[in-house]
Structures are given as C-alpha cells and as structure tokens.
Amino acid sequence: MSRPVLELSGVVKDYRALRPLRIEHLAVQPGEQVAVVGVDQPAAEVLVNLVTGAVLPDRGEVVAFGRATADIGSGDEWLVTVDRFGIVSERAVLLEALSVVQNVAVPFTLEIEPPTPEIRARAERLAAEVGLPAEVADRPVGELGPEMRARVRLARGLALDPGVLLFEHPTVGLSRSDVHLLARQIRDVGRRRRVASLILTADLAFATAAATRALTLDPASGRLTDAGRRWWFSRRA
C-alpha cells in the first residue's frame, strides 16, 4: 500500500470545548475519499487547522504529504504546504456582489474586474466541472441558492489542483435533494481527478454517498469505526 497523503496518530487538541478533539488514528490514501461523522462545526475547523499545519496538536502527530506538520520550519514552508489543500468551507467567504466566474477566479488572481479571457476560460471550465450551468456564470453569487453556492466553494477548492480536498460540513442549509446532488458531484470529482478528500459532516447519509469510506468518531476516545454504507441512498447516484 502506498504512503498515506494524510495521517493523524494519537492526536489531542484542547480548543476550550467540553472535551478536547481526539483522533486515535486516521489515514487517508492517495485518491481516497474519507468521510468522518461526529465532528461538529467548531471541531471541524480545529481539525482542518491541524491537518494544514495552521496549529499543532497538544499531543500526537499529524503527517501531511509525508511530512509531520511539527517539522514545518517557516511561514514560507507552511504556505507551500497549505497550497496543496483545497478547503471547502463556509469560512471561505464568497464575494456576494461579484459573479460566479469572478468568485471562482479569486484563487488564480485578484485581477477579476474583469478577469482576462484566459482566466475567465479557466474559471468557466472549473464551474462546468462542478455542475454550475453556463447561464449563471455572470450572475452575482448573492443571487444563488445554497446548493449552487456550495458548488462555487467546491470549484474554488479545486482551483489550484490540490492533493487533498478538505470539506467542513458542506451540506449545512441544503435540502435533502440538494444533499444527494452534492454528494454525487463530490464523489464524481474525486474519482475523475483522483484527488483525496477528507469530509467532515454530521450527515451519515451524505457521508456514505460522497465518500469511498465513511467513519464515525467517538469523541470521548477518538476512535474511528466503520459507519457502513447506505446503498438505498447511493446506488443510483
């Protein structure tokens, strides 16, 4: 088996909640989509920060792309590491008054009023890849519904061709039908690009449909167990 692109071992991080975040062991292989159920939104933010090296664990080790985050020695090295992740989160603010194309182009350049033809074409390809219809390309993001906004965030997460996609509760505010559509899109993107994903969610049905492996976290011990699959949800997706 190849080396994991992401591995957490014996991790404990106190973030002033009722209990610390604990992860006994989690490994994500190249191209694997792993969902973890049982991490609430504050803990998900902490976990993403641990994985990207923005913070260090109080105990244990986080290894990303073969290197322990504790060994990152400078801000420049950290920026190189964090650029290898695509983060899909409501914390990544969308520019409400700007168009879909402009928002998707932000990771490439700040020259988006208007974007150059080359940048526009690149952003349009990404938008199409995540299922955004061409007719919304020039609509302000503030006019879009929750499901399309989730797709804009996914496009932005893919913009720099990451080695790992990190999802923080991507289905918050979505209807059940939209959850199904987003799960299928995430799974299809992962398969097509062969990009690894770590999906943090409270939605078991979404987790089992979007990921190749779904796990449930016991917050007290940090143990992760197989959540099983709900074939009734994902079979026809």
N, C-alpha and C positions, 0 to 999 in steps of 0.2 A: 504494500500500500504506500502511496506517495505521502510526503510530509504534509500535515495539515496547513492550510493557509492561516488558520486561526486556532489557537488552543489556550484554554484557561484551566489552571490547575490549582486547587486549594485556595481560590480567591475569596477574600473577605474585604469588604469596604464599608466603613461606617459613614452614613450620609444623613445622620440625625433623624432617621425614621424610627419606627417601633423596634426594628431589628436591623442589623447590617445586611447588606446584599451579600449573599453567599453563592458561590458556584463551585461545587466539588470538582467537577471535570466536564469540560465541553470542548469538542474538537470538530472543526468544520473542514472537510476535504475540498480540494480544488474542484470547482464546478458543482458543489453540493448545495442544495437549498435546505437549510435547517430552520425550523420554527420553534420558539420557546414560549410556552403558555404559562402564565402565572407571574409575569414580571409587570408590575403596574407602571404607569407613566413616569413617575419620578425615578423609580428604579431602572427603567429602560434608559433614561437619559444618563444615569450614572454608569450603566453597563456600556453604553456606546462610548462614553468618555474614557472608560477603562480600555476598551478594545482599541481605540485610536491612539492611546497614549497621552491623551489630554490630562488624565490623572493617573496616579499609580495606586495599586491595591495596598491596603494595610498589611495584608498577608497574601502569600501565594504569588503566582506568576502568570502574566499574560504574554503570549508569544504571537506576533503577527508577522506573516510572511517570513518565518524562520528566525525572527529576532525578538528577544524579550524587550518589552516596552521600557523596562527599567534601564536598558542599555542605551537608549537614545540620549545622546550627549549634548545636543544643542537644538535651538529653535529651528535652524535650517534643516537639520536631520528630521525633526518632527514634521515639518511641512512636507518633506518628501514622502514620509510615511502616510500622513493623513490624506494626501492626494491620491493614494491607492485605494481609498474607500469612497464609495458613493453613499451618502447619507440621505435617506428618505424620511423626512420628519416635518411635523408642523412647526418645529423650531426654525427651519429654513424658510424665512419669510418670503412670501410671494409679493411682487410689486403690483398691487391691485390695479393701478391705473394704466399699466403697460400691457402690451399684447402678449398672447401665448408665445409667439416667436421671440419677442424680446426677453421674456422671463426665461425661456429655455436657453437663450444665448448667453445669459449672465455668466455662467462658469467659463465661457470662452473669452469674453471680452466685456469691458464696460462701455464700449462704443456701440450703443444699441439704439441711438436716436438719430437716424435709423441704423440698423445693422447693415454692414456691407453685403453685397449679393452673395459672397462666399459664405459668410457667417449665417445669413438668412437660410441659404440652402441646407447648411449643416443642421441648423435648428429645426427646419421643416422635416428633415429625414428622421431626426430623433422623435419629433412629435408624432409622425406617422408610425414609427416603430412601437410606440406605447399606446396606439389606438386612438389618438386625437384626430378627429376628422379635419380635413383641409379647410373647411369653411369656418373653423374657429381660430385659425392661425392669427388673424389680425384683431380678434376680439379682446377687450380688456379682461384680464384674469378675474377681476372683481365681478364680472357678469356670469362667470361659470358656476355650475353646481358642484357639490362636494366630490362627486366621482371624477369629473374632468380635472378638478384641481389636484386630486390625488395623482392623476396621470401626469400632470405638469411636474409635480415633485419627482415622480419616477423618472421622467425624461431628464430632469436636472441631475438626478443621482447618477445617471448613465453617461453624462456629458463627457467626462474625462476618462472613459473606458476603465472603470475601476476593477481591481482584482476581487473585491468583496463589496456587496451591497448590504447596508445596514438599514433595517426598517424599524421605526418606532411607532407602534400602534397605528398602522396605516389605514385601518378601517373605521376609525372614530368618526361618527357623524354620517356614515354611509347606510343606505337601505340594504336589506338582505340581498336583493337582486344585484345591487351595485357591488356588494362584497364578493359575490360569485364572479362577476365580470373582472374585478380587480385581481382576484386570486388567479384566475386563468391567465391574465396578462402577465403577472409576475412570474408565474411558472413558465410560460412560453418564452419570455425574455431570458430567463435563466438558462433554459435549455438551448436556445438559439446562440446565445453569447458564451455559454459555458462559464458563466460567472458565478462564484459562490455567493450565497446570501445567508444572512442571519436575520430572522424575522421575529421581532418581539411583539407579542399580541396577547390579548385576553380572550380571543375568539378561537375556540378549538376547531370549529368547522372551517373557518378561514385557514387556520394553520395547516390542517391536514390536506386542504385543497391546493394551497400555494406552495407547499414545501415537499421535498422528497423524504424528509424525516421530521416528524413532529414530536417534541418532547414537553413534558410537564415538569415545572420546577417546584420542589418542596422548599419554600422559603426558609424554614427553620434549619434544615440540614444542608441545603444547597445541592441535594441530589436531583438528577435529571432522569426521568423514566420515560419510556416509550408511550406516547399518547395514543397510539394506534391510528388507523385511518378510517374515515367515514366515506366509504365508497358511494353511498347514496348521494353525497354532495358533489364528488369529483369525477365520477365515472364518465359522464357525458361532456365534461368541460374540455 
